[in-house]
């Protein structure tokens, strides 16, 4: 049955006649009558007691008509509730959304999303904060951030709190970089034997390289350690060893005298995710999430369309 015709039946039951229902619905009396006739055909039972019409009496519904009119009241209440939800959603579309993350993903994904939102959703006020992993999770827990971009934790990392929703954004491949002064025909095995400039602490890229070395039964010769990716690239550019770095970070930084090794060594990738609290989502944060997904998808296409030497 057509729900719009049920609402016509409701108006007829409320007003007691076709003409009064037509005025309430801004329809013609014949239009109301046609809706009732079609609804009766759809229901397969009479809805109006035509034996009791005429003489100025109010229109009387059959028992089936009265029951359908009661259902139409429920339908009207559900539609009114839905409209109120939409109105509330519209009211929440604006506001401040605080986004945290590390430098390369803020530069390559978040900045583009914020620029796009300034044109499509000017009522949203995104704020960007560069934060480390632990600091970002603490701010997220204390409602100091609405969204946090991070790396998906590995099997040995502590699990995320159950109150957080984590959504994958982009797969970011690790690249092996070598000094531009090194010969272009250096074999992958020779590069793997070192020397290396690696992260001073624990990192996903270093762990990925260590897995590759184990697979090739090679012990890494780590000569130098760096905390910042820019420092590592500078040491590689100086000819002190090879390094490993995510593609997003490599794109974000000036390479200097460094090139990506095109050999068969495949250290894998990391997955960039976005986290938010399950019970704090608003229309504004959902809209920012949608735009982050869109920008991340575009960035991933660029990453995987190119070759490692680009």
Rosetta silent file (secondary structure, phi, psi, omega in degrees, C-alpha in Angstrom):
SEQUENCE: XXXXXXXXXXXXXXXXXXXXXXXXXXXXXXXXXXXXXXXXXXXXXXXXXXXXXXXXXXXXXXXXXXXXXXXXXXXXXXXXXXXXXXXXXXXXXXXXXXXXXXXXXXXXXXXXXXXXXXXXXXXXXXXXXXXXXXXXXXXXXXXXXXXXXXXXXXXXXXXXXXXXXXXXXXXXXXXXXXXXXXXXXXXXXXXXXXXXXXXXXXXXXXXXXXXXXXXXXXXXXXXXXXXXXXXXXXXXXXXXXXXXXXXXXXXXXXXXXXXXXXXXXXXXXXXXXXXXXXXXXXXXXXXXXXXXXXXXXXXXXXXXXXXXXX
SCORE:     score description
SCORE:     0.000 S_00000001
   1 L     0.000  141.990 -179.840    0.000    0.000    0.000 S_00000001
   2 L   -71.104  120.118 -178.963    1.121    3.501   -0.838 S_00000001
   3 H   -62.145  -30.138  178.285    2.059    5.260    2.446 S_00000001
   4 H   -64.992  -35.210  178.812    0.960    8.621    1.022 S_00000001
   5 H   -72.052  -30.621  174.247   -2.560    7.226    0.525 S_00000001
   6 H   -62.916  -37.692  177.935   -2.551    6.004    4.123 S_00000001
   7 H   -68.643  -31.371  174.077   -1.901    9.597    5.181 S_00000001
   8 H   -65.372  -44.172  177.493   -4.868   10.698    3.038 S_00000001
   9 H   -59.733  -40.013  177.673   -7.018    8.117    4.842 S_00000001
  10 H   -60.055  -44.397  179.682   -5.760    9.508    8.148 S_00000001
  11 H   -63.605  -39.572  178.487   -6.823   13.016    7.150 S_00000001
  12 H   -63.936  -43.652  179.648  -10.279   11.772    6.133 S_00000001
  13 H   -64.233  -36.101 -177.939  -10.688    9.957    9.460 S_00000001
  14 H   -73.964  -39.824 -174.124   -9.589   13.048   11.383 S_00000001
  15 H   -92.711  -19.789  176.958  -11.743   15.581    9.546 S_00000001
  16 L    85.856    8.304  179.475  -14.774   13.377    8.943 S_00000001
  17 L  -170.288  164.533 -178.634  -15.150   14.044    5.220 S_00000001
  18 H   -71.320  -42.825 -176.238  -13.587   14.215    1.801 S_00000001
  19 H   -66.221  -44.113 -179.135  -14.004   17.982    1.361 S_00000001
  20 H   -68.394  -36.544  176.436  -12.512   18.902    4.727 S_00000001
  21 H   -65.108  -37.762  179.364   -9.646   16.449    4.216 S_00000001
  22 H   -62.745  -40.413  178.327   -9.006   17.995    0.799 S_00000001
  23 H   -65.709  -40.416 -179.158   -8.700   21.451    2.365 S_00000001
  24 H   -66.500  -33.004 -176.405   -6.311   20.172    5.022 S_00000001
  25 H   -95.055   -3.070 -176.829   -4.160   18.385    2.418 S_00000001
  26 L    60.179   41.982  175.605   -4.352   21.168   -0.211 S_00000001
  27 L  -120.740  169.521  172.400   -5.893   18.711   -2.681 S_00000001
  28 L   -83.685  153.624  176.991   -9.112   18.697   -4.650 S_00000001
  29 H   -56.291  -39.292  179.416  -12.031   16.585   -3.307 S_00000001
  30 H   -64.924  -34.799  177.434  -11.824   14.418   -6.421 S_00000001
  31 H   -63.900  -41.717  177.590   -8.133   13.868   -5.768 S_00000001
  32 H   -63.764  -42.737  179.583   -8.878   12.666   -2.222 S_00000001
  33 H   -61.659  -40.436  178.437  -11.595   10.346   -3.547 S_00000001
  34 H   -63.753  -41.032  177.931   -9.194    8.880   -6.110 S_00000001
  35 H   -62.066  -41.505  179.856   -6.606    8.213   -3.412 S_00000001
  36 H   -65.009  -41.903  179.868   -9.219    6.432   -1.284 S_00000001
  37 H   -62.707  -43.169 -179.918  -10.382    4.317   -4.224 S_00000001
  38 H   -67.745  -36.373  178.632   -6.816    3.303   -5.100 S_00000001
  39 H   -66.019  -39.327  176.212   -6.047    2.509   -1.451 S_00000001
  40 H   -61.613  -40.851  178.784   -9.117    0.276   -1.297 S_00000001
  41 H   -64.521  -40.079  178.755   -7.912   -1.502   -4.437 S_00000001
  42 H   -67.969  -38.818 -178.509   -4.467   -1.974   -2.898 S_00000001
  43 H   -76.297  -30.369 -179.804   -5.919   -3.209    0.411 S_00000001
  44 L    81.530   11.943  177.901   -8.455   -5.478   -1.267 S_00000001
  45 L  -141.388  153.675  175.320  -11.232   -4.532    1.213 S_00000001
  46 L   -66.319  137.706  178.592  -13.726   -1.625    1.475 S_00000001
  47 L  -109.697  -19.640 -179.200  -12.423    1.183    3.662 S_00000001
  48 E  -117.924  132.860  177.385  -15.435    3.544    3.461 S_00000001
  49 L   -83.190   94.751 -174.668  -18.978    2.564    4.474 S_00000001
  50 H   -76.231  -12.142  177.834  -20.811    3.888    1.421 S_00000001
  51 H   -74.030  -13.122 -175.867  -24.200    2.765    2.746 S_00000001
  52 H  -118.496   27.850  178.553  -24.053    5.553    5.306 S_00000001
  53 L  -100.387  160.687  177.007  -23.020    8.431    3.061 S_00000001
  54 L    96.907  171.048  178.496  -25.072   11.431    1.982 S_00000001
  55 L    67.826   22.918  178.543  -27.487   13.715    3.732 S_00000001
  56 L    77.156    4.248 -179.608  -24.679   15.851    5.120 S_00000001
  57 L   -76.094  154.601  177.571  -23.496   13.041    7.356 S_00000001
  58 L   -68.917  151.440  177.841  -19.811   12.578    8.095 S_00000001
  59 L   -67.325  135.793 -178.149  -17.942    9.928    6.174 S_00000001
  60 L  -114.540  131.815  178.425  -17.812    6.657    8.115 S_00000001
  61 E   -88.807  150.810  172.082  -14.964    4.177    7.777 S_00000001
  62 L   -72.795  167.717  175.812  -15.383    0.420    7.826 S_00000001
  63 H   -54.335  -40.196  177.268  -13.629   -1.558   10.604 S_00000001
  64 H   -65.252  -38.907  178.800  -10.780   -2.220    8.158 S_00000001
  65 H   -64.054  -40.519  179.590  -10.666    1.472    7.312 S_00000001
  66 H   -65.804  -39.442  179.605  -10.490    2.449   10.994 S_00000001
  67 H   -66.310  -40.518  177.504   -7.637    0.000   11.631 S_00000001
  68 H   -66.510  -35.968  177.654   -5.711    1.321    8.649 S_00000001
  69 H   -64.103  -37.598  176.021   -6.327    4.882    9.829 S_00000001
  70 H   -62.617  -41.683  177.531   -4.846    3.922   13.217 S_00000001
  71 H   -63.623  -36.231  179.206   -1.791    2.559   11.417 S_00000001
  72 H   -64.970  -31.999  175.127   -1.595    5.798    9.456 S_00000001
  73 H   -62.853  -41.727  177.732   -1.392    7.682   12.772 S_00000001
  74 H   -64.730  -39.627  178.023    1.642    5.596   13.671 S_00000001
  75 H   -62.037  -44.765 -179.988    3.133    6.282   10.230 S_00000001
  76 H   -62.928  -38.641  178.880    2.637   10.036   10.642 S_00000001
  77 H   -65.951  -39.551  179.121    4.291    9.912   14.079 S_00000001
  78 H   -65.783  -40.046  178.929    7.269    8.004   12.650 S_00000001
  79 H   -66.015  -39.426  178.434    7.656   10.526    9.831 S_00000001
  80 H   -64.586  -39.446  177.946    7.506   13.433   12.280 S_00000001
  81 H   -64.191  -41.439  179.082   10.178   11.762   14.403 S_00000001
  82 H   -62.698  -39.614  178.862   12.354   11.256   11.309 S_00000001
  83 H   -64.280  -39.109  178.123   11.991   14.938   10.399 S_00000001
  84 H   -65.062  -38.809  177.742   13.074   15.947   13.899 S_00000001
  85 H   -62.485  -42.261  179.265   16.138   13.685   13.576 S_00000001
  86 H   -64.140  -41.953  178.741   17.021   15.307   10.256 S_00000001
  87 H   -61.861  -41.613  178.466   16.617   18.782   11.746 S_00000001
  88 H   -64.395  -40.151  178.179   18.894   17.825   14.642 S_00000001
  89 H   -60.772  -42.828  179.388   21.412   16.414   12.179 S_00000001
  90 H   -62.261  -39.488 -179.442   21.370   19.671   10.237 S_00000001
  91 H   -65.495  -30.545 -176.456   21.983   21.651   13.417 S_00000001
  92 L   -90.761    0.765 -176.406   25.018   19.480   14.240 S_00000001
  93 L   -66.330  -28.064 -179.917   26.601   19.699   10.801 S_00000001
  94 L   -92.962  179.767  176.257   28.676   22.671   11.832 S_00000001
  95 E   118.874  176.152 -177.905   31.195   23.124   14.612 S_00000001
  96 E   -87.142  134.987  174.278   34.824   22.524   15.445 S_00000001
  97 E  -125.232  118.453 -176.104   36.477   19.189   14.650 S_00000001
  98 E   -97.978  123.803 -174.112   39.959   18.700   16.128 S_00000001
  99 E  -117.785  126.261  177.747   42.236   16.383   14.143 S_00000001
 100 E  -114.781  158.187  178.738   45.535   15.013   15.429 S_00000001
 101 E   170.088 -176.679 -179.705   48.256   13.031   13.730 S_00000001
 102 L   -95.666  164.685 -163.966   51.866   12.861   12.610 S_00000001
 103 H   -56.020  -50.531 -171.441   53.498   15.228   10.124 S_00000001
 104 H   -64.846  -40.831 -178.664   53.478   13.305    6.852 S_00000001
 105 H   -74.522  -30.983  175.002   49.843   12.228    6.978 S_00000001
 106 H   -63.987  -40.586 -176.895   48.754   15.695    8.120 S_00000001
 107 H   -71.830  -42.377 -171.567   50.581   17.193    5.158 S_00000001
 108 H   -89.333  -29.495 -174.601   49.496   14.711    2.493 S_00000001
 109 H  -115.316  -53.957 -172.594   45.945   13.767    3.524 S_00000001
 110 H   -66.811  -44.002 -178.756   44.531   16.007    6.257 S_00000001
 111 H   -59.304  -42.442  178.618   45.587   19.342    4.756 S_00000001
 112 H   -65.187  -37.836  178.548   43.935   18.469    1.434 S_00000001
 113 H   -64.904  -41.445 -179.099   40.770   17.368    3.241 S_00000001
 114 H   -65.484  -41.376  177.673   40.585   20.629    5.203 S_00000001
 115 H   -61.544  -44.696  179.741   40.996   22.713    2.050 S_00000001
 116 H   -62.244  -42.854 -179.923   38.227   20.731    0.338 S_00000001
 117 H   -64.173  -29.605  179.591   35.901   21.123    3.337 S_00000001
 118 H   -63.561  -24.580  177.264   36.396   24.893    3.311 S_00000001
 119 H   -91.277  -42.294 -173.254   34.571   24.929   -0.040 S_00000001
 120 H   -87.508  -31.499 -175.428   31.970   22.196    0.502 S_00000001
 121 L  -138.014   68.005 -176.041   31.206   22.570    4.231 S_00000001
 122 L   -64.164  -15.798  178.751   32.216   26.052    5.412 S_00000001
 123 L   -75.438  -12.778  176.874   30.160   25.591    8.603 S_00000001
 124 E   -90.919  135.324 -177.595   32.716   23.008    9.784 S_00000001
 125 E  -115.864   86.748 -179.377   35.816   24.411   11.505 S_00000001
 126 E   -74.564  139.077  175.199   38.631   21.800   11.336 S_00000001
 127 E  -122.710  131.640 -174.238   41.624   22.312   13.648 S_00000001
 128 E  -109.195  134.527  179.475   44.879   20.405   12.997 S_00000001
 129 E  -134.882  126.764  175.190   47.376   19.357   15.699 S_00000001
 130 E   -82.931  120.311 -177.104   50.652   17.489   15.208 S_00000001
 131 L  -141.140  154.645  172.514   50.926   14.931   18.015 S_00000001
 132 L   -79.459  173.340 -176.000   52.749   11.701   18.787 S_00000001
 133 H   -59.986  -54.989 -176.478   50.963    8.391   19.245 S_00000001
 134 H   -64.560  -43.257  179.627   50.751    8.332   23.053 S_00000001
 135 H   -62.941  -42.273 -179.802   49.946   12.026   23.308 S_00000001
 136 H   -63.539  -42.948  178.845   47.267   11.715   20.643 S_00000001
 137 H   -64.336  -37.129  178.038   45.560    8.759   22.340 S_00000001
 138 H   -65.425  -44.152  178.326   45.571   10.662   25.640 S_00000001
 139 H   -64.010  -37.708  178.813   43.989   13.724   24.013 S_00000001
 140 H   -64.047  -41.349  179.684   41.416   11.495   22.305 S_00000001
 141 H   -65.637  -33.903 -176.828   40.495    9.911   25.642 S_00000001
 142 L   -93.332    9.036 -179.311   40.130   13.325   27.293 S_00000001
 143 L    66.564   21.291  173.247   38.074   14.754   24.385 S_00000001
 144 L   -79.508  -19.526  173.854   40.930   17.063   23.460 S_00000001
 145 L  -128.555  150.048  174.779   40.804   15.558   19.959 S_00000001
 146 L   -98.188  -33.252 -179.596   37.857   14.340   17.901 S_00000001
 147 E  -136.274  142.312  178.109   39.872   12.365   15.332 S_00000001
 148 E  -133.161  124.327  174.867   43.371   10.867   15.503 S_00000001
 149 E   -92.486  133.618 -171.952   45.357    9.579   12.541 S_00000001
 150 E  -149.756 -178.777  170.748   47.717    6.804   13.467 S_00000001
 151 E   -97.009  139.105  175.811   49.357    3.578   12.299 S_00000001
 152 L   -62.837  130.057 -175.556   47.406    0.373   12.741 S_00000001
 153 L   -66.175  151.482  177.884   49.132   -1.447   15.624 S_00000001
 154 L   -82.063  178.642 -176.871   51.129   -4.585   14.973 S_00000001
 155 L   -64.311  -24.575 -179.069   50.527   -8.002   16.546 S_00000001
 156 L   -95.030   -2.824 -179.547   52.841   -7.224   19.479 S_00000001
 157 L   -83.965  153.783  177.426   51.360   -3.788   20.209 S_00000001
 158 L   -64.506  145.165 -178.800   48.728   -3.277   22.927 S_00000001
 159 L   -69.550  156.801  176.312   45.147   -3.345   21.593 S_00000001
 160 L   -71.064  153.210  173.365   43.135   -0.163   21.178 S_00000001
 161 L   -59.791  144.934 -176.560   40.511    0.673   23.824 S_00000001
 162 L   -66.887  -17.356  179.536   37.130   -0.824   22.952 S_00000001
 163 L   -76.426   -8.769 -177.244   35.529    2.606   23.067 S_00000001
 164 E   -98.324  142.495  171.033   37.473    3.603   19.926 S_00000001
 165 E  -103.478  127.546 -178.340   36.459    3.002   16.328 S_00000001
 166 E  -118.079  124.081 -177.062   39.450    2.526   14.009 S_00000001
 167 E  -119.355  129.247  177.175   39.029    2.872   10.251 S_00000001
 168 E   -67.970  137.074  179.098   41.713    2.091    7.664 S_00000001
 169 E  -110.640  -53.367 -172.902   42.557    5.042    5.422 S_00000001
 170 E  -152.319  141.392  173.392   45.574    4.287    3.246 S_00000001
 171 E   -91.679  121.318 -172.706   48.210    1.593    2.742 S_00000001
 172 E  -112.211  103.589 -175.209   51.592    3.324    2.822 S_00000001
 173 E   -70.902  147.184  173.440   54.438    1.194    1.360 S_00000001
 174 E   -82.101  139.506  177.860   57.939    1.247    2.830 S_00000001
 175 E  -117.931  138.649  172.750   60.704    2.337    0.433 S_00000001
 176 E   -91.009  122.490 -177.905   64.393    1.482    0.648 S_00000001
 177 E  -112.866  143.846 -178.767   66.438    4.595   -0.107 S_00000001
 178 E  -130.931  159.860  176.313   70.129    4.707   -0.991 S_00000001
 179 E   -60.585  141.098  177.954   72.632    7.513   -1.588 S_00000001
 180 L   -63.869  -20.815 -179.740   72.448    8.921   -5.096 S_00000001
 181 L   -77.164  -14.742 -179.681   76.241    8.460   -5.248 S_00000001
 182 L   -72.647  149.813  176.779   75.952    4.678   -5.017 S_00000001
 183 L   -60.037  148.853 -177.871   76.114    2.730   -8.289 S_00000001
 184 L   -76.950  -14.369 -176.669   72.735    1.953   -9.800 S_00000001
 185 L  -101.970   21.467  177.719   73.560   -1.730  -10.272 S_00000001
 186 L   -66.903  128.986 -178.485   74.139   -2.583   -6.604 S_00000001
 187 L   -68.832  151.554 -179.605   72.500   -5.954   -5.924 S_00000001
 188 H   -59.106  -41.135  179.989   69.682   -6.161   -3.423 S_00000001
 189 H   -61.564  -38.885  179.728   71.624   -8.618   -1.277 S_00000001
 190 H   -67.364  -39.820  177.397   74.574   -6.209   -1.082 S_00000001
 191 H   -63.585  -40.557 -177.610   72.307   -3.358   -0.025 S_00000001
 192 H   -62.775  -32.787 -179.600   70.725   -5.588    2.593 S_00000001
 193 H   -72.047  -13.752  173.282   74.136   -6.314    4.139 S_00000001
 194 L   100.578 -176.938   10.820   74.544   -2.608    4.826 S_00000001
 195 L   -76.685  162.169 -177.510   75.645   -0.219    6.060 S_00000001
 196 E  -127.417  147.789  168.208   72.276    1.136    7.303 S_00000001
 197 E  -114.277  112.027 -174.486   70.879    4.327    8.763 S_00000001
 198 E  -126.496  171.275  176.243   67.788    3.325   10.715 S_00000001
 199 E   -59.883  137.702 -178.902   65.400    4.647   13.310 S_00000001
 200 L   -67.358  -31.030 -178.799   67.023    4.868   16.727 S_00000001
 201 L  -110.171 -164.856  179.440   63.975    3.372   18.410 S_00000001
 202 L   -76.764  130.603  177.945   61.298    0.850   17.613 S_00000001
 203 L  -149.167  156.743 -179.393   59.412    1.610   14.402 S_00000001
 204 H   -64.084  -36.629 -178.530   57.234   -0.264   11.925 S_00000001
 205 H   -68.549  -41.914  179.160   59.675    0.422    9.077 S_00000001
 206 H   -64.814  -42.340  179.022   62.670   -0.915   11.014 S_00000001
 207 H   -62.921  -37.480  178.603   60.736   -4.025   12.052 S_00000001
 208 H   -64.233  -42.152  178.903   59.728   -4.594    8.415 S_00000001
 209 H   -65.922  -39.444  178.820   63.363   -4.383    7.293 S_00000001
 210 H   -62.662  -35.194  176.915   64.463   -6.771   10.052 S_00000001
 211 H   -66.122  -40.580  177.799   61.900   -9.312    8.795 S_00000001
 212 H   -62.711  -43.690  179.462   63.325   -9.014    5.267 S_00000001
 213 H   -61.872  -40.914  178.382   66.859   -9.509    6.616 S_00000001
 214 H   -63.199  -41.601  179.011   65.765  -12.592    8.541 S_00000001
 215 H   -61.786  -30.928 -179.616   64.138  -14.033    5.412 S_00000001
 216 L   -97.547    9.112 -178.377   67.459  -13.565    3.585 S_00000001
 217 L    50.262   45.592  179.043   69.503  -14.839    6.565 S_00000001
 218 L  -119.130  137.791  174.004   71.405  -11.552    6.676 S_00000001
 219 L   -91.963  127.148 -178.283   72.389   -9.631    9.816 S_00000001
 220 L   -69.946  134.912  176.301   71.781   -5.899    9.440 S_00000001
 221 L   -99.826   87.497 -177.142   74.838   -3.684    9.788 S_00000001
 222 E   -87.865  110.815 -177.375   73.276   -0.642   11.467 S_00000001
 223 E   -94.096  -31.894 -172.609   75.903    2.098   11.604 S_00000001
 224 E  -138.485  149.276  178.114   73.783    5.149   12.407 S_00000001
 225 E  -123.793  145.759 -179.401   70.486    5.922   14.155 S_00000001
 226 E  -136.970  144.379  175.815   68.081    8.805   13.636 S_00000001
 227 L   -89.408  -44.066 -178.958   64.977    9.983   15.474 S_00000001
 228 L   -95.442  142.630  179.043   63.623   12.236   12.730 S_00000001
 229 H   -61.939  -35.560  178.999   63.014   11.016    9.184 S_00000001
 230 H   -63.218  -37.215  177.198   64.664   14.161    7.839 S_00000001
 231 H   -65.862  -42.868  179.741   67.836   13.341    9.750 S_00000001
 232 H   -60.870  -43.817  179.244   67.851    9.814    8.383 S_00000001
 233 H   -64.569  -36.841  179.126   67.486   11.080    4.801 S_00000001
 234 H   -65.278  -40.209  178.805   70.305   13.583    5.330 S_00000001
 235 H   -68.792  -37.233  175.669   72.628   10.829    6.571 S_00000001
 236 H   -64.857  -44.598 -179.982   71.674    8.621    3.620 S_00000001
 237 H   -60.750  -28.970  178.903   72.261   11.531    1.232 S_00000001
 238 L   -77.215   -3.239  177.092   75.729   11.946    2.758 S_00000001
 239 L    88.177   15.806 -174.230   76.549    8.414    1.647 S_00000001
 240 L   -85.933   -7.075  179.232   76.636    6.874    5.126 S_00000001
 241 L   157.078  176.640  175.627   74.274    4.001    4.359 S_00000001
 242 E   -88.827  164.533  178.561   70.868    2.938    3.085 S_00000001
 243 E  -141.609  172.732  176.100   67.618    3.690    4.879 S_00000001
 244 E  -133.870  137.037 -171.450   63.967    2.666    4.920 S_00000001
 245 E  -154.109  143.248  176.595   61.097    5.133    4.997 S_00000001
 246 E   -66.860  150.615 -177.740   57.331    5.166    4.297 S_00000001
 247 H   -61.336  -41.731  179.644   56.268    6.616    0.950 S_00000001
 248 H   -59.960  -40.589  178.475   54.084    9.331    2.516 S_00000001
 249 H   -67.572  -40.029  179.903   57.033   10.521    4.593 S_00000001
 250 H   -63.664  -38.761  178.249   59.326   10.397    1.579 S_00000001
 251 H   -67.541  -35.223 -175.677   56.883   12.519   -0.409 S_00000001
 252 H   -72.090  -30.304 -173.095   56.573   14.980    2.457 S_00000001
 253 L  -103.419  157.263  171.829   60.326   15.575    2.875 S_00000001
 254 L   -71.475  127.460 -175.357   63.039   16.936    0.622 S_00000001
 255 L   -77.889  -34.673 -173.105   64.988   13.943   -0.631 S_00000001
 256 L    67.475 -142.394 -177.768   68.275   15.617   -1.431 S_00000001
 257 L   -87.911   63.127 -176.744   70.846   13.269   -2.940 S_00000001
 258 E  -134.862  143.593  173.184   68.775   10.137   -2.325 S_00000001
 259 E  -134.554  156.856  178.945   67.039    7.698   -4.640 S_00000001
 260 E   -83.313  130.533  179.906   64.626    4.804   -4.109 S_00000001
 261 L   -75.383  125.852 -174.487   66.184    1.417   -4.786 S_00000001
 262 L   -89.039    9.744 -173.503   64.144   -0.349   -7.492 S_00000001
 263 L   -70.969 -174.944 -172.647   65.335   -3.858   -6.618 S_00000001
 264 L   -79.661   -5.086  179.506   63.289   -6.894   -5.550 S_00000001
 265 L   -65.191  123.819 -178.929   63.456   -6.251   -1.787 S_00000001
 266 L  -121.849   98.403 -178.190   59.886   -5.730   -0.602 S_00000001
 267 L   -80.567    1.493  177.723   59.684   -4.576    3.025 S_00000001
 268 L    88.741 -149.234 -174.161   55.883   -4.306    2.912 S_00000001
 269 E  -155.514  171.098  171.521   53.803   -1.378    4.127 S_00000001
 270 E  -115.508  159.555  177.545   52.052    0.227    7.045 S_00000001
 271 E  -112.717  122.177  176.500   48.342    1.028    7.280 S_00000001
 272 E   -86.105  131.082 -178.418   47.298    4.555    8.251 S_00000001
 273 E  -124.223  168.362  173.043   44.067    4.624   10.244 S_00000001
 274 E  -126.471  134.265 -176.953   41.774    7.200   11.807 S_00000001
 275 E  -115.056  144.376  171.202   40.393    6.768   15.333 S_00000001
 276 E  -152.997  161.012  179.806   37.421    8.333   17.069 S_00000001
 277 E   -76.865  134.537 -177.189   35.256    7.622   20.097 S_00000001
 278 H   -58.811  -38.415 -172.940   32.177    5.564   19.310 S_00000001
 279 H   -96.414    9.589 -179.426   29.874    7.662   21.519 S_00000001
 280 H  -118.290   11.937 -176.561   31.139   11.115   20.503 S_00000001
 281 L   -72.731  135.546  175.713   30.460   11.080   16.788 S_00000001
 282 L  -123.506  173.033  177.572   28.574   14.070   15.369 S_00000001
 283 H   -60.342  -35.738 -179.407   27.449   14.989   11.883 S_00000001
 284 H   -67.207  -45.316  179.807   30.502   17.243   11.590 S_00000001
 285 H   -66.276  -36.848  177.884   32.985   14.516   12.546 S_00000001
 286 H   -64.262  -37.580  179.520   31.272   12.042   10.193 S_00000001
 287 H   -68.511  -40.627  177.160   31.554   14.548    7.354 S_00000001
 288 H   -64.431  -40.176  176.307   35.256   15.114    8.080 S_00000001
 289 H   -58.218  -45.063  179.207   35.746   11.332    8.194 S_00000001
 290 H   -58.918  -42.527 -177.993   34.120   11.001    4.768 S_00000001
 291 H   -70.989  -36.427  175.729   36.429   13.639    3.325 S_00000001
 292 H   -62.089  -41.214  177.881   39.503   12.033    4.917 S_00000001
 293 H   -62.454  -41.459 -178.655   38.534    8.716    3.302 S_00000001
 294 H   -64.881  -45.470 -179.990   38.137   10.429   -0.060 S_00000001
 295 H   -67.635  -37.058  178.742   41.493   12.183    0.127 S_00000001
 296 H   -65.526  -39.498  178.133   43.208    9.016    1.383 S_00000001
 297 H   -63.207  -40.751  178.146   41.795    7.014   -1.526 S_00000001
 298 H   -65.583  -40.400  179.653   43.118    9.612   -3.967 S_00000001
 299 H   -65.570  -39.596  179.904   46.529    9.585   -2.265 S_00000001
 300 H   -65.811  -37.171  176.482   46.692    5.784   -2.391 S_00000001
 301 H   -61.100  -41.799  178.519   45.967    5.833   -6.110 S_00000001
 302 H   -64.363  -43.304 -177.970   48.893    8.214   -6.610 S_00000001
 303 H   -60.777  -48.373 -172.007   51.178    6.065   -4.441 S_00000001
 304 H   -89.305   -6.825  173.715   50.438    2.794   -6.196 S_00000001
 305 H   -81.426  -27.981 -177.884   50.220    4.222   -9.697 S_00000001
 306 L   -85.449  172.061  176.184   53.844    5.352   -9.547 S_00000001
 307 L  -100.962  158.924 -178.181   56.995    3.268   -9.491 S_00000001
 308 L   -60.337  -19.677 -177.413   59.381    3.108   -6.493 S_00000001
 309 L   -86.987   -6.772 -176.778   61.975    5.129   -8.381 S_00000001
 310 L   -74.723    0.000    0.000   59.718    8.112   -8.877 S_00000001
